[in-house]
């Protein structure tokens, strides 16, 4: 053992502690949320007009945001004539259930949905390996995935590794809207993976296609991580939720956050 | 390269127009020449137009021609003319060929489209003898999203999200090119502060991505101290970007005629950005010089991937690989860096830039140094006051073809749009530097070891997605 190795035994770790991380970042734009009562909204739909993905539905008595299609560009916040919306800085936009990412305001309008994985995922609880496929995405998600293995974010210490072959992987993680020329390779990679296996959609484009039409997926994903691109810490926190290490619920956490923001 | 020795860098053939637009690159700017469409056959025969450029400009995803039987014809110009006469386009090749004919003592080796790492898809076909690469054929287009069809008929504000995702790591370069184009077409002026913000963002993007690439090259040669440092501290650039714009990649920070600075930004943040960049540079210099002090690392990089000056001239290579051969070419020479009190250093240490992987490694380090020095000297002049952009702005343009080029971190990105009077896009031509530079990679790996290929590939760090729009 070298001297540095010996000293390192007594040093505190500098990488993230994912049990203590907050769901927001002070500098990031994050998803837009209404901070005033939505009855001030008189239905002008200007927010949806500027939205690149048209993910806002302005109805008579509620506002509906599809955060699985939100690119967090913040244009709706600037377009709103009543200043109802605000960039929250909230980044933990992920769920095992697609419907959970579609949120209605005021929050009483949301139907209670049972949020749990579609099947037993306990085989992931000690960590897993994944194979990444860029399915016609722009390369920003790949940049963030590569960054998730650095000393700060330290994906490996959470038991998650990227492997070279789909045959060695428990999970298939894809980014991008699945363009027509990547559909076949994606399906092929999925079919060569041994059971049990999970499919992870990483990035807004992977969930809904974003500004592009979405191609055909091998199956419904088991985990949706939204963001354009999601931050490395968000990706790893989502992995932890998938492995059952925390009880994160997107809607509950978001509503709690908005309540504190309004204060 | 001076004005006389300019190289062809783009070819725009609008669908319903009598003219073709030829863009050529000089030391510091892109020039436009207009020709009649009936000269296209001459263009196809001319050696000044690289085949990759022609195939990109006139190409069309047709039902896949098989790669292998047709590849011998790929560079045959008479074949191009014949194909263009027959179809009106050049059909792309697909990767369907399973078998490749080789001599008895050779073998063929196929890689991709899905590679063994977190990287975009592309298909590489090597022909080898023992460990030596005899030839490499690269086929891309798996990432194709038909951006040119998507932005047809779009207004400026609707086209910007597409511009930003042409290549995710060059978000700022592309959104700046589109914005400058619209500003020129619609006669908009932007304030000096906006110009400063844009140039700072462009340099920060360069710093962040170059740092990641230096780390990746160090990782490929198995030198992990530098790899670990760069992988972690690339975050300094991205965090600075997040502080300035609210997005780690600068998404929707640049709009035509507008700027969108982060509303939460304060003067103290500017100081902290400047300080963190300075600390980062200090640490990077320490780590980099430590790595270079070891002769094995230098020699490992100096023996592979030599790009010759003659190849650069013949194949119209642009951007970083061009500068790494010691030539001077940078569109930032004509940008307005010096208006803010401090010019950016663009002339590099050319004695050490001789075209190998080493030069591309060292060039990145030099560019990071120059960019950080410039950013730190001007960032305190930035006005952090937030003014909401005018999203309802009406764009009025004189119909015609416009072009804008910006020196991104990979090289000059070129955007040419044909606009109508509402600045709607009729037809578009978007040329990533990778279109030309993939050919450089094919050429430099010939007669080199297959084991060095990942290192060579990383030293170019080309875009798979920005190519085959």
Interface residues (C-beta under 8 A of the other chain):
Chain A: X25 X26 X27 X28 X29 X50 X52 X71 X72 X73 X74 X75 X78 X79 X87 X132 X133 X134 X136 X137 X138 X139 X140 X141 X142 X143 X144 X145 X146 X147 X149 X150 X151 X152 X162 X164 X165 X166 X176 X177 X179 X180 X181 X182 X185 X189 X205 X210 X211 X212 X228 X229 X231
Chain B: X113 X114 X116 X117 X118 X119 X120 X121 X141 X142 X143 X144 X145 X146 X150 X157 X158 X161 X162 X165 X166 X167 X168 X169 X171 X212 X228 X231 X232 X234 X235 X238 X239 X242 X243 X246 X247 X248 X249 X251 X252 X260 X262 X263 X264 X269 X388 X389 X391 X463 X464 X465
